[in-house]
Amino acid sequence: MTDRVQAVRLKQVSIAFDLKDRGRFEAVAATDLAVGDGEFLSIVGPTGCGKSTLLNAAAGLLQPSTGTVEIFGQELKGINRQAGYLFQQDSLMPWKTVIENVAIGLEIAGTKRSEARRMGMEWLERVGLAAFADRYPQMLSGGQRKRVGLAQVLIRNPRLLLMDEPFGPLDAQTRLIMGDLLLKLWSENRKAVMFVTHDLDEAIALSDRVVIMSAGPRSSIIGDFPIPLERPRAVADIRHDPRFNRLHKEIWDALRQEVLRAYGQTGEDSR
Amino acid sequence: MKKAVLLCLQVLVAVVIIAVWQLASTTTLFGNPKTIEFFFADPFSVMKRIVQWFVDGSIWYHLGITLSESLLAFVLGSLGGVFFGFWFARRPLLAAVFDPYVKAANALPRVVLAPIFALWFGLGIWSKVALGITLVFFIVFFNVYQGVKEVSRPVLDNARMLGMSERQLLRHVYVPSALSWMFSSLHTSVGFAVVGAVVGEYLGSAAGLGYLIQQAEGVFDVVGVFAGMFVLMAFVLIVDWLVTLVEQRLLAWRAQ
């Protein structure tokens, strides 16, 4: 690594939790990871490998046990103000309408209400939900809620995007559409992205680089693969590219053992 | 069409009940009508009494008293419940220390407090308001406490990541969540406010629907007792209907 400023730099970050009367559980062993400015990085790993934990450390939602987190060269203290975070679970405020949810990020930062709403409508148009501005989140489908979430995060124009299996709960077709939408919005002003997923296809199709993590506990990064496929990409079509298949095989070979290990640890009914 | 049929059936139930009542109190079908009339009055006298109350206007005063007692109990009890619910939910130590006392206070049947409140606050409206408050407070308190405690973790984390300060979290996340829990118990708490007012009046007062019923009972005026009960019933139904209207507005986001 050079001295060039990275969007995210984890230095020897380890994360442990105190378990009730069962000692300490070390989720992530000392890990180094850097995400370049404008780079789309995916973290792939088996269930329970601590990939979301690592993401939460970069978000400032979780304090690492050891090591430091640097965001654009500054050591992170408290919540990461330069990051936008897209969650796996529903995280819209159910008591606010779609437009209120999208505009709130600007409003609390001091933008005038009318201006925040105007920009909110622009973003809703971009994600194709302008007609749903006055609905409440519960009246939308899972995919529509994710698109609202994307608008809610991107309207603040964060320099860094953190995504925790954001399309995990969606069906396969909707995931492809969301992937394309994400790439389209991302390509407008390439932000640094840290994208956590367990879906290797999705990771390769979206990313500039894929890192894989070993099964927990004490998981760490065990592989780092650049994805030299040119952009713009169409998420559904790129899967038929022979280079995609070669990359997939190469990464899967490294990942397979870890998936099997995680599967063995959690028992037969592992999901 | 279906709605109309349902309404017809509902009206039919009332007609049957009143018809049986009328027959029992005027014919020998169910035994001596004089005895039955003594214990149950008869529908026509009850109706006449209610009409008379409204025509000479004397009922409005009592309704006004009961309504203001209920409203005061509801508003003050809710304010207290919201305040302490929030405070306890945000200060786990405080909640833990006071937990047994809150439970003990809530376990006490509130009716036994009525005489002591009458002693403290006199026979005017405030002893009834106090009784209503002890009922409303705990319902609102537990709901608000739950509402603050059970804010969904992703919603809270998301709000933090969107840049909210603690104060903004309170305004945009904690308060709406707590209020939604409070509003979902609105029917119960408004109902209890009325119960507090009427029971308080019944046990010692100079005005209100509870007083009216108690007075009639004291002179074996069964017609007066039944007339008072029907007015009270209508009063509670109207209050409940108003609550439903408020609820539909405030909890619109919950509708499917």
Boltz contact constraints between the chains, C-beta under 6 A:
constraints:
  - contact:
      token1: [A, 61]
      token2: [B, 157]
      max_distance: 6.0
  - contact:
      token1: [A, 79]
      token2: [B, 160]
      max_distance: 6.0
  - contact:
      token1: [A, 85]
      token2: [B, 161]
      max_distance: 6.0
  - contact:
      token1: [A, 87]
      token2: [B, 154]
      max_distance: 6.0
  - contact:
      token1: [A, 87]
      token2: [B, 158]
      max_distance: 6.0
  - contact:
      token1: [A, 89]
      token2: [B, 154]
      max_distance: 6.0
  - contact:
      token1: [A, 91]
      token2: [B, 154]
      max_distance: 6.0
  - contact:
      token1: [A, 91]
      token2: [B, 155]
      max_distance: 6.0
  - contact:
      token1: [A, 91]
      token2: [B, 158]
      max_distance: 6.0
  - contact:
      token1: [A, 94]
      token2: [B, 253]
      max_distance: 6.0
  - contact:
      token1: [A, 95]
      token2: [B, 176]
      max_distance: 6.0
  - contact:
      token1: [A, 95]
      token2: [B, 253]
      max_distance: 6.0
  - contact:
      token1: [A, 105]
      token2: [B, 162]
      max_distance: 6.0
  - contact:
      token1: [A, 108]
      token2: [B, 163]
      max_distance: 6.0
  - contact:
      token1: [A, 108]
      token2: [B, 164]
      max_distance: 6.0
  - contact:
      token1: [A, 108]
      token2: [B, 168]
      max_distance: 6.0
  - contact:
      token1: [A, 109]
      token2: [B, 163]
      max_distance: 6.0
  - contact:
      token1: [A, 136]
      token2: [B, 253]
      max_distance: 6.0
